[in-house]
């Protein structure tokens, strides 16, 4: 086996991992709470401008998607390290009830998107 | 996927050897300042987008439109870490983009791109191909990495999109740049799948071959192990049966030889010790082989074997006369040596050196001497020998070590007093591997060679009884100290008559016998032989002549073998048998203009005629010399011109004011030697006086500034060359008159010789009408 083959093998080993193919959109983390009036979904969306967030409800699915842009903090600086995911994100959460009839109220607090889902039943 | 047709302006990250596919996450390292600047520009963007485009040529430092592929991948920078000189990034391919135009090249590339999504197809072929790809990929993976924890089926099961699958597999295969770029450029899903299918088939085959090769290597190992086991078993069986194994039998045979051998005591002691060591060394050990071959050499060498010299001088004379025509002087010298050996057997064996042109019989004289003395004859050539170890042997610690050539020759001879001929001592080399001449000095020196130490043998061997003879074409290149040890015997070239005689007596007979012909079948008249000598050979010796006679004999043999009748070969038949004549009798120039004189030169291959030409130059010029003349000839020319200018009036030449250009034709051949002074002076005198030199006269000799003519060497060769050229009058230095004795009587009778002591005598003899 010559050095080229070894390189190729090494690359294959390194590449043959589950993480190689990822959805293009990043997936924000979410917590789900059961509340008296229904559900509260907390989604970690720090640094996302509120106008870039899109909320969609379909059947039992709640989908949050949008895009996070970087922001210029200081004039003339350059990145030294980058870990925060930018560009498009999307997260779909299934709740154990139909959501079309529910009412959703959103609030953006401390970098978290809070989606309150008030179900009809709890309302009555 | 972005379906928009809008153009995007993106910084470009050029890739030297890889391609980033859409949907794939890959780590990259950027080192070029322009690449780092492009990534910085991407990071400065809110969306962190960058265009990844492969370079057509990895060696280009600053790629441009022509050196980049037209299709790349838009990517998002997912992670980034900066180190001192590089930037490590993880890029996530987004989609295919086509390069439209370049907007800027400095400090980094920035270009406009158009997204070009792949056309997706959903049909039976696409479905079938997808399944086949997954099957092939799993097969390939099991061949390439059989113990891989991750099952490719598991990975691909999670992938919904066919193009994701294609690009992931494309990445996992580690395709080379052209293949990967072709996969990226596939514009439809089916195209991409077909291409990947082909690549997977290729890769699977490569892996299969690799496994086969690995399998073969493994079975080779098994075979060796099996052999080892079998040998061990054989040994056990032999021990059981009371038989010896081959190695033991070999050692026992060496022991037997050692017991019987006549060895000097110190040598025997050494050999005994080595044999004991050998018995203890395992046969598989490399030392075993080394020790065995060394012991074999020690036992083969003739430590005490000699032949008895037949010092019967009458018989020796007869042998020499039988084998060699003429060469009276040489034969006398050889007989003198034999006489000394007879009267004083304890005298150190002489070292003779035969010097002369190729093919005059130096080696065969050696053979004759050996035959006359009843000694064994061995020879080897020193030509081109650079490495001292070739003579003195390599130390046994080196792999492939061997004894030196002298010890090898002694071993071949089987006696310690052979006649050893060292051919071509003038072509001995010298370089960083040591100086073989100094080793040779030790070998030839009777004061040292009675205990010659060969590095391989590592025991002193007595070379003092060896009769050394060396041969050389010229003495010029033999190192002085070496020359000092030897007694020089010169062999000159042969005249046509001598060649004819040698051909008649020896060559013809030998070639006739080799071709299997009878005397009637192969008969050559003297005319025919002379025609072969003159028209097909030009050499001082007779080697080429013998080759030509051999060719003639084979032609005749062919004719007879085909049923032809034997017939005498006439000169007219030669062109048909040997081809068109190679040489024509050299014709001397019929008329010489003023300023041209005919000189004679000695060369390693015999003599030659040289025309020295002189031409007047405008006043003020001194002397111009061309024709690749060496220092000695240049000085001869200067001395000649100075002499003629200062003695012009006495010679009836008006005081010359102009300069002279002297040229010796055949300018590509370097010439040097102390024998052209006379010819140069004659050419200059002829030029200044305006009187031509006699065209039937050739000359040789050196002059001093006071006009004395000094003797030169090679008279026989020079005279023969003049005669070959049709010149019958030769001017020679008076002191060379004695050398005419070496010329055959017939030649002497045919030629007119003028002997000169001073240059004026030369000029008067050469230029008619000069005062």
Interface residues (C-beta under 8 A of the other chain):
Chain A: X1 X8 X9 X11 X12 X13 X15 X16 X17 X18 X19 X20 X21 X22 X24 X67 X69 X70 X71 X72 X78 X79 X80 X81 X82 X83 X85 X86 X87
Chain B: X23 X24 X25 X26 X40 X43 X44 X45 X46 X47 X48 X49 X76 X77 X78 X79 X80 X81 X82 X92 X94 X141 X144 X145 X148 X150 X152 X155 X158 X159 X164 X167 X168 X171 X172 X173 X174 X210
